[in-house]
Amino acid sequence: MPRPRLCRRIRFEPNITYFKPQGVPMRELEIVELTTEEIEAYRLRHINDLEQIEAADKMKTSQSTYQRILYSAYKKIADALINGKAIKIIK
């Protein structure tokens, strides 16, 4: 039986939940789904310029879990940008 998922602190609720390449209809695009956890980790590191230890504390998680969440966000964002995919932010 898997371990129950912890509730992490997310202080950012995006108003926009889709990003897509210009000039390509949505029906022709693959979609990469980013969680609000991943967006929060990315925001804390790159918008608020926090180090991983500080950002992990703000999200109420361990530094290793924070790093795993952040790298997951990096991979998904890179995939969308390099391969011309849409990004959907999910809860």
Secondary structure, DSSP 8 states (H G I E B T S, - for coil): --------------S--EE--TTS-GGG--EEEEEHHHHHHHHHHHTS---HHHHHHHHTS-HHHHHHHHHHHHHHHHHHHHHT-EEEEE-
